Amino acid sequence: AAAAARARAKRGPRTKPRSAPQGAPQHTAAAAAARASDRPKSAVTLDENMAWEIVSGQFRFVWDEGDATNLWLVGTSELRCRRKRVASEEEKAPLEKAPYFLVDDEFAAFLKAEENRYAALQKRFGGGEMDTSPTGDVVASAPSLRNAADRLNHTKIPEDYVKFHEAGAQMLSFYRKEIVPWTL
């Protein structure tokens, strides 16, 4: 082992990184540098419409406690990148006016029809009264079959009506927990 170390010291440092076995992917920076240096300069072409995009990896940051606005990048590991086409100036130009795909009258009529439908379901099945549970969560009362004819016919309460009240309770709970404290 000592003789091998003396032989390495006599040879000096390696000037080229080792290459990976035949057929193995070479994703290291050293391998990329070796491939670029082995290529003739005439073969290197830069396409101005291409760029690198980070696909995955880990970044390490340090928060500067002295200045609360600075976050410093101190290291990266396992970065994976891919080539990405960059849009030209002509392609980047914003549209003069964003396309609008809704027809206002049709959309307003649809909303009105849905409001009427939910009002009729509210009248028939009830439910939706908001209450606060002991844990502080907002819960909606569940719709139920109110009349005997619905019970005898085994009428099912529409699933979207139940979801409508669940979503309303979740939105109100979120508002009370997350938004209201910031407004006080």
Contacts in CASP RR format, 6 or more apart in sequence:
PFRMAT RR
TARGET T0000
AUTHOR 0000-0000-0000
METHOD contacts of the structure
MODEL  1
AAAAARARAKRGPRTKPRSAPQGAPQHTAAAAAARASDRPKSAVTLDENM
AWEIVSGQFRFVWDEGDATNLWLVGTSELRCRRKRVASEEEKAPLEKAPY
FLVDDEFAAFLKAEENRYAALQKRFGGGEMDTSPTGDVVASAPSLRNAAD
RLNHTKIPEDYVKFHEAGAQMLSFYRKEIVPWTL
16 34 0 8 1.000
16 37 0 8 1.000
17 28 0 8 1.000
17 30 0 8 1.000
17 31 0 8 1.000
17 33 0 8 1.000
17 34 0 8 1.000
19 26 0 8 1.000
19 31 0 8 1.000
19 34 0 8 1.000
20 26 0 8 1.000
20 31 0 8 1.000
26 32 0 8 1.000
26 35 0 8 1.000
27 80 0 8 1.000
36 44 0 8 1.000
48 86 0 8 1.000
49 85 0 8 1.000
49 86 0 8 1.000
49 88 0 8 1.000
50 83 0 8 1.000
50 84 0 8 1.000
50 85 0 8 1.000
50 86 0 8 1.000
51 83 0 8 1.000
51 84 0 8 1.000
51 85 0 8 1.000
51 86 0 8 1.000
52 81 0 8 1.000
52 82 0 8 1.000
52 83 0 8 1.000
52 84 0 8 1.000
53 81 0 8 1.000
53 82 0 8 1.000
53 83 0 8 1.000
53 84 0 8 1.000
54 79 0 8 1.000
54 80 0 8 1.000
54 81 0 8 1.000
55 80 0 8 1.000
55 81 0 8 1.000
55 82 0 8 1.000
56 78 0 8 1.000
56 79 0 8 1.000
56 80 0 8 1.000
57 76 0 8 1.000
57 77 0 8 1.000
57 78 0 8 1.000
57 79 0 8 1.000
57 80 0 8 1.000
58 76 0 8 1.000
58 77 0 8 1.000
58 78 0 8 1.000
59 73 0 8 1.000
59 75 0 8 1.000
59 76 0 8 1.000
60 73 0 8 1.000
60 74 0 8 1.000
60 75 0 8 1.000
60 76 0 8 1.000
60 77 0 8 1.000
61 71 0 8 1.000
61 72 0 8 1.000
61 73 0 8 1.000
61 74 0 8 1.000
62 71 0 8 1.000
62 72 0 8 1.000
62 74 0 8 1.000
63 70 0 8 1.000
63 71 0 8 1.000
63 72 0 8 1.000
64 70 0 8 1.000
64 71 0 8 1.000
64 72 0 8 1.000
118 161 0 8 1.000
118 164 0 8 1.000
121 143 0 8 1.000
121 158 0 8 1.000
121 161 0 8 1.000
122 128 0 8 1.000
124 146 0 8 1.000
124 150 0 8 1.000
125 143 0 8 1.000
125 144 0 8 1.000
125 145 0 8 1.000
125 146 0 8 1.000
125 157 0 8 1.000
125 161 0 8 1.000
126 141 0 8 1.000
126 143 0 8 1.000
126 144 0 8 1.000
126 146 0 8 1.000
127 140 0 8 1.000
127 141 0 8 1.000
127 142 0 8 1.000
127 143 0 8 1.000
127 144 0 8 1.000
127 165 0 8 1.000
128 140 0 8 1.000
128 141 0 8 1.000
128 142 0 8 1.000
128 143 0 8 1.000
128 165 0 8 1.000
128 169 0 8 1.000
129 140 0 8 1.000
129 141 0 8 1.000
130 138 0 8 1.000
130 139 0 8 1.000
130 140 0 8 1.000
130 168 0 8 1.000
130 169 0 8 1.000
130 172 0 8 1.000
131 138 0 8 1.000
131 139 0 8 1.000
131 140 0 8 1.000
131 141 0 8 1.000
132 138 0 8 1.000
132 139 0 8 1.000
133 139 0 8 1.000
136 173 0 8 1.000
137 173 0 8 1.000
138 169 0 8 1.000
138 170 0 8 1.000
138 172 0 8 1.000
138 173 0 8 1.000
138 176 0 8 1.000
139 169 0 8 1.000
140 165 0 8 1.000
140 166 0 8 1.000
140 168 0 8 1.000
140 169 0 8 1.000
141 165 0 8 1.000
142 162 0 8 1.000
142 165 0 8 1.000
143 157 0 8 1.000
143 161 0 8 1.000
143 162 0 8 1.000
143 165 0 8 1.000
144 157 0 8 1.000
145 151 0 8 1.000
145 155 0 8 1.000
145 157 0 8 1.000
149 155 0 8 1.000
END
